[in-house]
Amino acid sequence: MADANRPALRVLVYSSDSDTRDQIRLALGTRPDPDLPPLDYLEVATGPMVLEHLDAGGIDLVVLDGEASPTGGLGLAKQLKDEIAACPPVLVLTARPDDAWLASWSRAEAAVSHPIDPFQLTAAVSAVLRGADQRP
């Protein structure tokens, strides 16, 4: 069981669509895994804001919407992995399961396809936060 005194894990959620950001946050809740600290969300709608927050540090997980516009989450994931030395783990949302190869190309630790399935997303996030690589 997780120690209730451990600080929350900071999760950056990026999508240009506020409904998608809400779906991610609601699917995961604040405590998706009893063995991990609670989650604290930082929602952003633009690629430059993702970079700004990652440069500032303090992010434990990045969830990127591959369908975001104008900066797609898959290309952004690749950029983060190429440019940030201590990049936190990245989970990307793909348009469909067949796009898993794009998630692998982006070097994301995990991928989940739209529509968002709360059970699948929770399992992937929990595994990534425990340190298990979930690449397709």
LINPE-V404586 format. One record per helix or strand of 2 or more residues. SS is the DSSP state (hx for helix, st for strand). FROM is the first residue (numbers start at 0). LEN is the number of residues. If there is no record, write none. Layout:
ss & from & len
SS & FROM & LEN
SS & FROM & LEN
//
This chain:
ss & from & len
st & 8 & 6
hx & 17 & 11
st & 38 & 6
hx & 46 & 10
st & 60 & 5
hx & 72 & 11
st & 88 & 6
hx & 96 & 10
st & 109 & 4
hx & 117 & 12
//
